[in-house]
Amino acid sequence: MQILRSLPVSSADYIAREFHTRIIPPSRCRLCHAAQPFEALGYYSRSLTLDREIIRIYVRRFRCKKCGRTASILPSFAQPYRLVQNEVIDEYFETGAADPNSPWKLILAGYRRKFGRWLPELRRALNSRSGRAPPFEAGHEAWRALRKSLGDLERITEFLVAEFQITVFGRYRCHSIGA
């Protein structure tokens, strides 16, 4: 399973200070509910943008000693299964435009299309909890409603993963409790 965690460092500091070595395990297993069951398992690396470069970050992994499930702690500045950092995606979705010199323009446009295609399912998930999703129709209106009610993309993603096991781009098996 993948857990998003807010950290007190930026992505640049996460790398420079090797913050991945300071990540502590979850206090409780989301599957078997055992308290303090995790042992350190190691790290995996993944790519992420930083300014105009693609960098590698390390993501901490743990294994539950009781049920054997693994949990990775993804820093919340990174979007699950996306190369571009939340801050850049958030700005693009908010303004509707990328920096003309950005090497990520095509990727960001693809993210916007993915968000638009996923929007009906996102609406259904929000409706299931509140009885009624925020009133919106189009992608930009939907984005504005999410931003207004939940905050930036980092906070939106943390909420959606915690409450519905989804992101603004889709449903991933790593976020499912019983997967």
Buried (B, 14 or more C-beta within 10 A) or exposed (E): BBBBEEBEBBBEEBBEEEBBEEBEBBEBBBBEEEEEBBEEBEBEEBEBBBEEEEBEBBBBBBBBEBEEBBBBBBBBBBBBEBBBBBBBBBBBBBEEEBBEEBBBBEBBEBBBEBBBEBBEEBBEBBEEEEEEBBEBEEBBEBBBBBBEBBEBBBBBBBBBBEEBBBBBBBBBEBBBEEE
